[in-house]
Amino acid sequence: MRRAALTAVLALTAGVLAGCGGSAPPANLVSVSNGGCGAGWQLAGPGWQTFQIYNGAAEGGEVDLIDPANGAIYAEVNGLGPGTTSPMSLDVGSGSYAFRCLFDDYDPMTGPTVVVAGHTRGTPAILPITSNDLIAPANQYHAYVTAGLNTLVSQADALAADVRGGNLTYERLGAAYDSFGNFDDEIDGRPDGLAGGVNSPQWTGFYRLEYGLWHGQSAAALTSVADTLAANIRALRTSWPSTEINLLDIGLRTHEILENALEFQLTGHDDYGSGSTLATTQANIQGTLELLTILRPLLAGRYAGLPAVYTWLDRLQSLLNQDKGPNGQWLAVSGLTSSSRQQIDATCSQALEELAPIAAITEPRIT
């Protein structure tokens, strides 16, 4: 017992002394700066490793662990500030490794190569995507949105004409539903956070019109809402040709579109009376699939999990199509059985898990 107590005291004393300025460097410390990138590090063999990346430079930057033969990236640390340390964890397999440093205002630097022997498979390296690689997909997506806006304008004009004429039917409205994406708040905004909520005069757009149609508001009261919606959509179409798509957003949107559906559509949050949020979710899936089609040439050789993305999106579509009424009408989320709702939510969540890596893979990089 005395020996155990003495051991504990010695350990505590060592910890205190280490905190007083005589501390040893942490295991697997890799020091980088604008004068050198990770010299002197070694590995005993393959397996899970956590490197502690220390930035000794006066500038912030990014540090990647790469395959020096082709620049493919095994792992990365972004936003590494001056004088800070950040962990980098990965399953190291057999192969060649080197750290690459990208500091602000300095050319990229690559440190010495370390070879891990054997035939052990670890975390795969992914070839970086550049801004030039994303220009063609961005142009394709721009054209896709342009076509969608043209359709949306015609549908919104027809809807506004119906409201002005006192025709408050759902058929026109339902057609417009499948055409809406993540457009401006004026077109697709929610009353959340507005003073007065659904009664706020600041609430405009499609959901405002839906609320009025399903809560007994008159054609006279809704005419200005419908006309304003149509005018805002035409203004969006007019401004769209000069809009430049952020290249970082292309891959990010593959996840965000469906994430938005899980948060707002599949919870019924965005059901303002029509009960058609499952139809909107189907439209969100179509938008996701369009982006995947555009990005597929870049993802096919970089993301081994791409087939699983399509598998789970297909499952989600099938589940949504099963939950229709006897006349093929969409059910409201509130009308689903607990089992159906759980299956849909779980499948959507898994699809999001499979989509998640795409944003990092398609982030444009300096090579």
PyMOL commands that set and color helices and strands:
alter all, ss='L'
color gray80, all
select helices_A, chain A and resi 2-22+131-164+170-177+185-188+197-199+206-213+219-242+247-265+277-299+306-322+333-335+338-355+357-361
alter helices_A, ss='H'
color red, helices_A
select strands_A, chain A and resi 29-33+36-37+47-55+61-66+73-80+85-92+95-103+109-110+114-116
alter strands_A, ss='S'
color yellow, strands_A
deselect
rebuild
show_as cartoon
